[in-house]
Amino acid sequence: MASMKLIRNELESQIGKQVYLKADRGRKRFITRKGTLDAVYPSLFVVDLEFDGSPNRKMTFTYSDILTKTVQIMIVDDPA
């Protein structure tokens, strides 16, 4: 439980920053997208993902997704 709080605190300090996200959506399907960390809530966090040729899509993930490595998130310090 303490590690999920650490993940939440780390993500809270990164709100609004660009991220690269890789998510395992099951049956050998992966989403690899660039986006923005939009919001952090007690049980989940929201990422605004960019899709080519279509509007951005907000997706939610839980902190346990990071712990189980279903979702990998990398914060981009310099968006250039």
C-alpha positions in Angstrom: 0.0 0.0 0.0 2.9 2.4 0.8 4.3 1.9 -2.7 1.0 2.9 -4.3 1.1 6.1 -2.2 4.6 6.8 -3.4 3.5 6.4 -7.1 0.6 8.7 -6.5 2.8 11.4 -4.8 5.3 11.2 -7.7 2.6 11.5 -10.3 1.0 14.4 -8.4 4.2 16.4 -8.7 4.3 15.8 -12.5 0.7 17.0 -13.4 0.7 18.9 -16.7 3.9 17.4 -18.0 4.4 15.4 -21.2 4.6 11.6 -20.9 5.2 8.6 -23.0 2.9 5.8 -22.1 2.9 2.1 -23.0 -0.1 0.1 -21.9 -0.9 -3.6 -22.3 -4.5 -3.8 -23.3 -4.6 -7.7 -23.4 -4.2 -10.3 -26.1 -0.9 -8.9 -27.4 -2.3 -5.4 -27.9 -0.3 -2.5 -26.7 -0.9 1.2 -26.8 2.2 3.4 -27.1 1.4 7.1 -27.2 2.5 10.5 -26.2 0.3 12.6 -24.0 -0.1 14.8 -21.0 -0.6 13.8 -17.3 -4.0 15.4 -16.7 -5.1 14.6 -13.2 -4.4 12.4 -10.2 -7.1 11.0 -7.9 -7.0 8.8 -4.9 -7.5 5.6 -6.9 -6.5 6.4 -10.4 -4.8 8.9 -12.7 -5.9 10.4 -16.1 -3.7 10.8 -19.1 -4.7 12.9 -22.2 -3.3 10.8 -25.1 -2.6 12.1 -28.6 -3.9 10.1 -31.5 -2.9 10.8 -35.1 -5.8 12.1 -37.2 -8.4 12.0 -34.4 -9.1 14.1 -31.3 -7.1 13.4 -28.1 -8.6 10.8 -25.8 -8.5 10.7 -22.0 -7.7 7.3 -20.5 -7.6 6.4 -16.9 -5.3 4.0 -15.2 -4.8 2.8 -11.6 -1.6 2.8 -9.6 -1.7 -1.0 -9.4 -1.3 -0.9 -13.2 2.1 0.6 -12.7 3.0 -1.8 -10.0 2.0 -4.8 -12.1 3.8 -3.3 -15.1 0.6 -3.3 -17.2 1.3 0.4 -17.7 4.7 1.9 -18.2 4.9 5.7 -18.0 7.9 7.9 -18.7 7.9 11.6 -17.8 9.4 13.9 -20.5 11.4 16.7 -18.9 12.0 18.6 -22.1 9.1 18.5 -24.7 11.4 19.6 -27.5 
